Amino acid sequence: MTTTRPTPPVWLLMSALVIAEITSTFEVSMAFAALPTLIREFGDPIGVSWTITIFFIVSAGTAALFARLGDLYGRRRVLMIVLAIAGLGSLISGLSTTLGGVITGRTLQGVSGAVLPLCLGLMRENLAPKTLAFNIGIMGGVVGVSAGLAFLVAGYILDQFDWHAMFFFSALIALAGILALWLVVPSSRPAKTSGKLDIMGGVLFAPAIAGVLLALNTAKDGWLHWHSGGLLLASLILLFIWIRHELKHANPLIDVRLFADRRILLANIIFAAIALGPMVNPQVVLVLAQQPIWTGIGLGLGATAAGMLKQPVTIMGLFAGPLGGRIAARHGARAAMLLGAASLVVAWSLPLFAMNSLAVLLIAVSLHSFGIVILYGAVSNQIVEAAPASRTSEATGLAQVTRSTFSAAGSQVVAALMATALITDTTQGSRSYPAEEAYVLAFVFLVLTSAVAFVAAWLLPRPSKAGEPQPDHGTPPGETSTAR
């Protein structure tokens, strides 16, 4: 895929892509910040939770599809369409006076899960190889920083204005992203393809992934219910049918053969491991921070003070992203991933020795933030480096699907571990809290999943020495690559 006009300066191109990515990040964080407000507004905690659930389900089901369409029909064009759909969703939610309307808007916002894969594809398309790894690290840092700042911005808007204003602000960000892309980023020529578009591949893939996530989110009622166990079984069968279809198709919409490349497979295993454990750490950390002191294990912090434990990711993103990118550029993505995974192992081992220490918990969260930001950029670097140029966005989109799916599974696993041992004191009220044994199991789980990520990074092939020929990725069946 080539571009139709000269590439702008790197800083200008990256600025435009950063604005686009902030749209996606803000739409994730603002919903968490608005949960208490929306619950008070509509008085339906379960219904309000769907403003988050539906977003992630749609995100997982469409990220790889829109990313692949970007590879085929031009990444800038598809990214602008994605931002327009997300912006429309924000307007619908902002103009709504019912919870159903808000959820409808959030459903459309979910397509923003494809923003990062499309941005990474545009970076590979427009940046010189010598600067690509460093700038992917920068983008990883942007994801971390913007996630932390989005909580603060959304909180300020909710404190100063009506909750509708938060959605209007999100729509403005999406509009700014569209304008930045149109003015700065060169348009992309579609990849040359032969044969018809694999429509059936998209028809099968989206509901299969959405069904798996929906089943995982409703698993609290047990796996014997049709809406959890039955839905999961049906979705897995549909996923199997999709895999068979894609393997047989001459020009698959989403090429599962990409996983035959050990680098892409191991990178996705790393994403799966950190999504399963470390990325769902707030379910442990925030509960521990706010648990009453009388339980003997809680820190007794208020919600605002506990929420500040999420801010280290903002600080770490300022230097961990560029550091990870520099390490990946000089020593390869493998070295950066080893550093990031090792940081996670150390981070979640610390609370096992001093669980009720705020200082230790703060150090653990800071190390976690450092490791996650580096891993996010390094895994993306590895996939971008290994994937065929004509399927860059698709490959990174599949990694987003992996992350979303395993985060949903991890949320259920951690919830189950936290419920294995409970403390109840009728003199303090009827509510139960996780006991120390439950927290030990949860932190051990975070350590083990972090260790899996480290082992997967260790198994990655070492980067070739300067001057050695790089492996030929070849061109996928039915395509003619025009990448530089």
Secondary structure by P-SEA (a helix, b strand, c coil): cccccccccaaaaaaaaaaaaaaaaaaaaaaaaaaaaaaaacccaaaaaaaaaaaaaaaaacaaaaaaaaacccaaaaaaaaaaaaaaaaaaaaacccaaaaaaaaaaaccccaaaaaaaaaaaacccccaaaaaaaaaaaaaaaaaaaaaaaaaaaaacccaaaaaaaaaaaaaaaaaaaaaccccccccccccccaaaaaaacaaaaaaaaaaaaaccccccccccaaaaaaaaaaaaaaaaaaaacccccccccccccaaaaaaaaaaaaaaaccccccccaaaaaaccccccccccccaaaaaaccaaaaaaaacaaaaaaaaaaaccaaaaaaaaaaaaaaaaaaaaaccccaaaaaaaaaaaaaaaaaaaaaaaaaaaaccccccaaaaaaaaaaaaaaaaaaaaaaaaaaaacbbbbbcccccbbbbcaaaaaaaaaaaaaaaaaaaaaaaaccccccccccccccccccccccccc
